[in-house]
Amino acid sequence: MFVRRLGKNPRERGSLNNATCPDIFELSDGSFAVIGTDRTAELEALLPADASRAQNERIVVITRETLVAAKADIPEI
């Protein structure tokens, strides 16, 4: 199911415990899994007017460093 990590692993990004850090993975079906902090309760009311989420979706926050580290691994198509 998990095909590969996008970007550096948590230890390479400076995690001291390498256990509870944001991460991004490509899945075998071509979609992506994101490990981050669930901030749905805090941010949902602040979504732009043209954005919404389904009942089974969450607003997950990752650090800028995590996404920037993954940038080179994100496919063009």
N, C-alpha and C positions, 0 to 999 in steps of 0.2 A: 504494500500500500504506500509507504513512504519511499520515494525514489531517491531524493537527495535533499540536502540542506542548501539553502540559498545564503550565500555569504559565509562569514567566519563562524566557528562554533563559539559558544559563550566564553570559554577559557581564552580563546584568541582575542576576544573583545574585552578581556580584562576582568571577567567574573572570577571572584576568589573561591566560590564554592561550586561553580560549574553546574548548579542544580536548578535554580529558579530564575532563569533569565529569558527574555523574549527570544523567539526563534521563528524562522520561516522555512517551511518545507514544501517541496513539490510532491504531489501525490500521483499515483500511477494513472489516474484518470485525467491528468493534466490540470487539475485544480490545485489550490494552494491551501495549506493549513498554517495558521498563525497562532503562536503561543504569546499571549500578552496579558495585560491587566484589563479585566472586565470593568469598564467605566460607563456602562449603559445608563445606570440610574442617574449619574451625574451629567452626562452629555446629551441624552436623548432630547430633552426640551430645547437644546441649543442647536439642533440640526438645522441646516438651511431649509427653506420652505419646499424646495424640490427634492428633498431627501427624506427617506423613511426607512424603517426596518420591519421585517416580519416578526411575528411572535417568537419564532425559533431562532432569531438572529440576535447577536450581541454586538455592541460597539467595543471593540478591543483596541487598546492602545499599546504600541510598541515604541521603543526609543528611536529617535532619529538615527542614532548610530547603527542600530540593527538594520534599518531599511537601507541606509547608505552602503553598509557593508554587503548587502544582498544585491545591490543595483547591477553589478557586473554579471550576476548569475540569472537575472530576470530575462526570459526569452523575449525577442522582438515580436513574435507572433504566437 
